[in-house]
Amino acid sequence: MSKNKKIDLINLIHQELPQIQCGRCKTPGCYEYASEIADGVEINRCVPGGDKTLKKLNKIFGKSITAVDKDYGPSIPFQKATIVESECIGC
């Protein structure tokens, strides 16, 4: 696979991940996990993304993995953040 095609694949995978950078997949963040998936790591490690993310990744790879590997931690319920601008330090 050419370098450009691999980068395109990584970006495609990355778009389907939940972007919470939790590290439960044993990588530092979603982009790193996308890169590892492109290198052949299993696509079922994103517990927070759950079945929805797994279905998207199955579609990309033409696979039919039916369950997220729960050994990578409990799921995270949907959360909504509110930013108090007067207290925000821009972290």
C-alpha positions as CSV (number, residue, x, y, z in Angstrom):
1,M,0.0,0.0,0.0
2,S,1.4,3.4,-0.9
3,K,2.0,5.9,1.8
4,N,-0.7,8.2,0.5
5,K,-3.3,5.4,0.4
6,K,-2.4,4.4,3.9
7,I,-2.8,7.9,5.1
8,D,-6.2,8.1,3.4
9,L,-7.2,4.8,5.1
10,I,-6.1,6.1,8.5
11,N,-8.1,9.3,8.0
12,L,-11.2,7.3,6.9
13,I,-10.9,5.1,10.0
14,H,-10.2,8.0,12.3
15,Q,-13.4,9.8,11.1
16,E,-15.5,6.8,12.3
17,L,-14.0,6.7,15.8
18,P,-15.7,8.7,18.7
19,Q,-12.8,11.2,19.2
20,I,-12.7,11.0,23.0
21,Q,-9.0,10.0,23.2
22,C,-9.7,7.7,26.2
23,G,-6.9,5.2,25.5
24,R,-8.9,2.2,26.3
25,C,-7.9,0.6,23.0
26,K,-4.3,0.6,24.3
27,T,-3.3,3.5,22.2
28,P,-2.9,7.2,23.2
29,G,-5.8,8.3,21.1
30,C,-8.2,7.8,18.2
31,Y,-5.7,8.7,15.5
32,E,-3.2,6.3,16.9
33,Y,-5.8,3.6,17.0
34,A,-6.8,4.3,13.4
35,S,-3.1,4.0,12.4
36,E,-2.8,0.6,14.2
37,I,-6.0,-0.6,12.6
38,A,-4.6,0.3,9.2
39,D,-1.6,-1.9,10.2
40,G,-3.8,-4.9,11.1
41,V,-4.9,-4.5,14.7
42,E,-8.4,-5.7,15.4
43,I,-11.2,-3.2,14.8
44,N,-13.3,-4.2,17.9
45,R,-11.3,-2.5,20.6
46,C,-13.4,0.8,20.7
47,V,-15.7,0.1,23.6
48,P,-16.9,3.7,24.0
49,G,-17.8,3.7,20.3
50,G,-19.7,0.5,20.8
51,D,-21.7,-1.3,18.1
52,K,-22.2,1.8,16.1
53,T,-18.5,2.3,15.5
54,L,-17.9,-1.4,15.0
55,K,-20.5,-1.5,12.3
56,K,-18.8,1.4,10.5
57,L,-15.4,-0.2,10.7
58,N,-16.9,-3.6,9.6
59,K,-18.2,-1.8,6.5
60,I,-14.8,-0.2,5.7
61,F,-13.0,-3.6,6.0
62,G,-15.7,-5.9,4.7
63,K,-15.8,-7.8,8.0
64,S,-18.6,-9.0,10.1
65,I,-17.3,-8.8,13.7
66,T,-20.4,-8.9,15.9
67,A,-19.1,-7.7,19.3
68,V,-16.8,-5.1,20.8
69,D,-14.1,-6.7,23.0
70,K,-15.2,-5.7,26.5
71,D,-11.6,-6.5,27.8
72,Y,-10.8,-2.9,26.7
73,G,-13.0,-1.3,29.4
74,P,-16.6,-0.4,30.1
75,S,-18.5,1.8,27.7
76,I,-18.9,5.5,28.4
77,P,-22.4,6.8,28.5
78,F,-23.2,9.8,26.2
79,Q,-22.1,13.0,27.9
80,K,-22.6,16.7,27.2
81,A,-20.1,19.3,28.3
82,T,-20.9,22.9,29.0
83,I,-18.2,25.5,28.9
84,V,-18.3,28.4,31.2
85,E,-16.4,30.9,29.1
86,S,-15.5,33.2,32.0
87,E,-13.7,30.2,33.8
88,C,-12.2,28.6,30.7
89,I,-8.4,28.5,30.5
90,G,-8.4,26.9,27.0
91,C,-7.1,23.5,28.0
